[in-house]
Amino acid sequence: MKRLSDAVLDAVVLPGKVVGWLVLPLIASVLLTVFAAKMGWNAIWRWEDALPVLGNGITVNTLADLQWYIFAIIAVLGGVYALRDGQHVSVDVFVAGLPQRARLCLTLFGDIVFLLPFCVIIVWYGWKFAATSFASGEGSTYGGLMDRWLIKAMIPAGFALLGIAALARVAQTLRLLFSPASNQGPAENHD
């Protein structure tokens, strides 16, 4: 069971590891936006036939949209990575003095009562949100990026991965709770 939950967690954090490299195009986009603004350019590059996502050119607005697209992707997919490694937001001040078994019970409670239902709700409504955007052909009306459904689809996709990670963590927590050594040894970090 441990190998399976570890393999699932490793698989669902892979997109988070990959999108970490998007920081480089994010930095380049910010620098190019600042440079274009300083030079007084709005249109950086134009072409005749519309391309997916980019439309008919790259403008300062395209770069601004690209920045928040990249940031959103990093945040949504990076959240799964943070959960797996125990680097997510938690209330350590309340559980720091508790025995390991009590911390594991609180982790299990939080995952089952709060995290999993939240993920299900976001995935359920998020797909409808992205599908509506796709069906309407939503895109920028001010020269930014087109095909908004792509970025909106990242919300349910990211929360689906987070839900899978939460299920794997529930399995790990249950295994630790029911193992004979759960009341012994040094406490593990399972926030």
C-alpha positions in Angstrom: 0.0 0.0 0.0 2.9 2.4 0.8 4.5 1.8 -2.6 1.2 2.4 -4.4 0.4 5.7 -2.5 4.0 6.9 -3.0 3.8 6.1 -6.7 0.5 8.0 -7.0 1.9 11.0 -5.2 5.0 11.0 -7.4 2.8 10.9 -10.5 0.5 13.7 -9.5 3.3 16.0 -8.5 5.1 15.5 -11.8 3.2 18.4 -13.5 4.1 20.6 -10.6 7.8 19.8 -11.1 7.6 20.5 -14.8 5.7 23.8 -14.5 8.4 25.1 -12.1 10.4 25.8 -15.3 7.7 28.2 -16.4 9.3 30.7 -14.1 11.9 31.4 -16.8 9.4 32.4 -19.5 7.5 34.4 -16.7 10.7 36.4 -16.0 11.3 36.9 -19.8 7.7 38.1 -20.3 8.0 40.6 -17.4 11.2 41.9 -18.8 9.9 42.2 -22.3 6.7 43.9 -21.0 8.8 46.5 -19.1 11.0 47.1 -22.1 8.1 47.4 -24.5 6.3 49.9 -22.2 9.5 51.9 -21.8 9.9 52.0 -25.6 6.2 52.9 -26.1 5.4 49.7 -28.0 2.0 48.1 -27.8 2.2 45.7 -30.7 5.4 43.7 -30.5 4.8 41.3 -33.4 1.7 40.9 -35.7 0.7 38.3 -38.4 -2.3 37.8 -40.6 -3.7 34.4 -39.8 -4.9 33.9 -36.2 -2.9 31.4 -34.2 -4.4 29.3 -31.3 -4.1 31.2 -28.0 -2.0 34.1 -29.5 -4.6 35.4 -32.0 -3.2 37.8 -34.5 -0.1 39.0 -32.7 1.9 39.6 -29.5 1.1 42.8 -27.7 1.9 44.2 -24.3 -1.6 42.9 -23.3 -0.6 39.4 -24.6 2.4 39.4 -22.3 0.4 40.6 -19.3 -2.1 37.8 -19.9 0.7 35.3 -20.3 2.1 36.4 -16.9 -1.1 35.7 -15.0 -1.6 32.4 -17.0 1.8 31.2 -16.0 1.4 32.3 -12.4 -2.0 30.5 -12.2 -0.5 27.3 -13.7 2.4 27.4 -11.2 0.1 28.0 -8.2 -2.5 25.4 -9.1 -0.1 22.6 -10.0 2.5 23.6 -7.5 -0.1 23.2 -4.7 -0.2 19.5 -5.3 3.6 19.4 -4.9 3.4 21.5 -1.7 0.8 19.1 -0.2 2.9 16.0 -1.0 6.0 17.5 0.7 4.1 18.9 3.7 4.9 22.5 2.6 1.3 23.6 2.3 -0.4 26.1 4.6 -1.3 24.4 7.9 -1.8 25.3 11.5 1.3 23.9 13.1 1.1 26.1 16.1 -2.0 24.0 17.3 -0.6 20.6 16.6 3.1 21.0 17.4 2.7 19.7 21.0 0.3 16.9 20.2 1.4 13.3 20.0 2.0 11.8 16.5 -1.3 9.8 16.7 -3.3 12.9 17.4 -1.6 14.8 14.5 -2.4 11.9 12.2 -6.0 11.9 13.3 -6.3 15.7 12.6 -4.6 15.3 9.2 -7.1 12.5 8.3 -10.0 14.6 9.5 -8.9 17.6 7.6 -8.3 15.7 4.4 -11.6 13.8 4.5 -13.9 16.6 5.8 -12.4 19.7 4.2 -9.8 19.0 1.4 -11.5 16.1 -0.5 -15.0 17.7 -0.6 -13.4 21.1 -1.6 -11.6 19.4 -4.5 -14.8 17.7 -5.7 -16.7 20.9 -5.7 -14.0 22.8 -7.6 -13.6 20.0 -10.2 -17.4 19.8 -10.6 -18.0 23.5 -11.1 -14.6 24.1 -12.7 -15.3 21.8 -15.7 -18.6 23.6 -16.3 -16.7 27.0 -16.1 -14.1 25.8 -18.6 -16.7 24.2 -20.9 -18.7 27.4 -21.0 -15.6 29.3 -21.9 -14.8 26.8 -24.7 -18.4 26.8 -26.1 -18.5 30.6 -26.2 -15.1 31.0 -27.7 -14.0 33.3 -24.9 -10.9 35.3 -25.5 -9.4 38.6 -24.8 -11.2 41.7 -26.1 -8.2 44.0 -25.5 -5.5 42.3 -27.6 -4.4 39.7 -25.0 -4.4 35.9 -25.2 -7.3 34.0 -26.8 -8.8 30.6 -25.9 -9.4 31.4 -22.2 -10.9 27.9 -21.8 -7.3 26.5 -21.6 -6.4 28.4 -18.5 -9.8 27.9 -17.0 -9.4 24.1 -17.5 -6.3 24.2 -15.4 -8.4 24.9 -12.3 -10.4 21.6 -12.4 -7.3 19.7 -13.6 -5.2 21.0 -10.8 -7.8 20.3 -8.2 -8.4 16.8 -9.6 -4.7 16.1 -9.1 -4.9 17.7 -5.6 -7.8 15.4 -4.8 -5.9 12.3 -6.0 -2.9 13.4 -3.8 -5.3 13.8 -0.9 -6.7 10.3 -1.4 -3.1 9.0 -1.5 -2.3 10.9 1.7 -5.5 9.5 3.4 -4.2 6.0 2.6 -0.8 6.8 4.0 -2.3 8.4 7.1 -4.5 5.4 7.7 -1.6 3.0 7.2 0.4 5.0 9.8 -2.5 5.2 12.2 -3.0 1.4 12.2 0.7 0.5 12.2 2.0 -0.8 15.5 4.7 1.9 15.5 2.3 4.8 15.3 2.7 5.6 19.0 6.4 5.1 19.1 9.5 6.8 17.7 10.1 10.3 16.5 7.1 12.2 15.1 6.9 12.4 11.3 5.8 15.5 9.5 2.2 14.8 8.2 0.5 18.1 8.4 
